[in-house]
Amino acid sequence: WRVVGQFLTAPVILSGLVNTVVMSVAAMALGIVLGVVAAVMRMAANPVLQGVAIGYAWLFRGTPVILQLLLWYNLALVFPVLGIPSVWTVPTVEVMTPAVAALLGLGINQGAYTSEVMRAGMLSVDAGQYEAAKSIGMTRLRALRRIVFPQAMRVVIPPLGNEFIGMVKLTLLASVIQFTEILHNAQNIYYANSRVIELLIVAAIWYLAVVSVLTPLQMLLERRFARGAAGR
């Protein structure tokens, strides 16, 4: 426990903690944006948009996250340069850093799951709400923004909160592409001093601390969006 206390607030561990939290927030934000777009496309009348949304969810839910991370990180093997030929190009290895690869891998994968969560929330809103919005001249996008999404949030927030908590722990997979999150930095230390269990306990304590902070925040969000619901 002396060694655990020694490394609990070590700068390299705290740096990994910051990277974990920042990556979790960024990847979840990207996932929510993609998930909302995919959910709206899935519920559109256009069969092409529906097909694209279904294919997106099928592809990224059907392949392991670690595989997607490795594909993004090794993108330079397929596309050595990125950009517009003869106008502007940049070597892919300079763009696809561990952080960028982790963001794309985790965020795009999360979007596939979030799309189903958002679709469930939108389906929970009575169809009469859509008709009422249409009858007063609202466009579909405005009806979604002003009427459907506010009501859907009551259903969406609990699973999204759980997904965010899961994302915090999922970031450890990015250690395979050298992203410096908590576990990666803890491993670098115990490779040098052989204090494996102690450093793993340090990582576990910080993961538990982050989840312990996020859980009550999720409950506060749930209460806020549940106002006006029966029994609340």
C-alpha positions, -999 to +999 in steps of 0.1 A: +000+000+000+030+023+005+038+019-032+002+024-041+002+057-022+035+067-037+022+064-073-014+074-068-007+110-075+024+106-096+025+131-125+025+104-152-006+088-136-024+121-133-015+128-169-031+095-180-062+103-159-066+137-177-062+119-211-087+093-201-114+119-191-107+141-221-109+112-245-141+099-229-158+132-233-146+138-268-154+103-280-188+104-264-196+138-279-186+125-314-207+094-307-238+114-297-235+136-328-232+106-351-259+087-332-284+115-336-277+119-373-280+081-378-312+078-358-328+106-378-317+090-410-330+056-399-365+071-393-365+091-425-389+081-453-360+080-478-349+043-482-314+054-492-309+072-459-324+043-440-300+019-457-270+041-449-280+043-412-286+005-410-253-002-427-235+021-404-249+004-373-243-031-387-207-024-396-195-007-364-215-028-340-204-060-358-167-055-354-146-054-322-136-020-310-100-030-307-100-040-343-114-006-353-087+011-333-060-008-350-075-001-385-076+036-379-041+036-364-026+017-394-046+037-420-013+049-435-007+014-449-037+019-472-036+057-476-001+070-473-012+106-477-044+125-470-057+156-488-064+168-523-038+158-549-018+187-564-035+211-539-028+200-504-016+167-490-002+156-456+014+122-446-012+101-429+012+091-402+014+127-391-024+130-389-034+096-375-017+100-341-027+076-312-051+103-299-068+109-333-070+071-340-085+066-305-110+094-310-122+080-343-122+044-333-141+050-300-163+078-312-175+062-344-181+029-327-201+047-300-222+065-326-235+031-339-248+022-304-260+057-296-281+057-328-302+028-315-305+045-281-317+077-298-340+059-321-356+042-291-361+076-274-377+090-306-400+061-309-411+066-273-427+099-283-463+095-294-469+098-331-495+124-325-468+148-314-453+146-350-487+152-365-494+181-342-461+198-351-468+193-388-503+207-384-490+240-371-465+243-399-433+231-383-406+216-405-395+181-396-361+193-383-377+220-361-403+195-347-374+172-338-355+200-321-384+216-303-408+188-296-394+153-301-359+155-287-369+172-254-394+144-247-371+117-259-343+128-235-362+113-206-358+079-221-324+085-236-305+099-206-302+067-185-287+045-212-265+073-225-252+078-190-243+042-187-227+044-222-206+073-210-195+054-179-186+025-201-167+048-224-144+058-195-134+022-191-134+015-228-106+040-233-081+015-218-084-004-251-066+026-267-035+015-249-029-010-277-022+019-301+000+037-276-025+062-264-013+074-230-043+068-208-042+056-171-036+019-178-010+025-204+010+048-181+006+024-152+020-004-174+050+017-184+058+022-147+054-015-137+075-026-167+103-006-151+098-014-114+080-048-115+053-035-091+025-049-112-003-054-087+004-020-070+002-001-103-029-020-113-045-011-080-036+026-087-054+024-121-084+007-105-087+034-078-088+062-104-113+044-126-135+040-095-131+076-086-141+089-120-172+065-121-181+076-086-182+112-098-201+105-129-228+084-113-245+111-092-242+135-122-261+110-143-288+108-116-291+146-115-296+147-153-322+120-151-341+140-125-339+171-145-353+155-177-379+135-158-396+167-144-432+167-154-434+129-159-459+109-139-449+102-104-419+126-104 
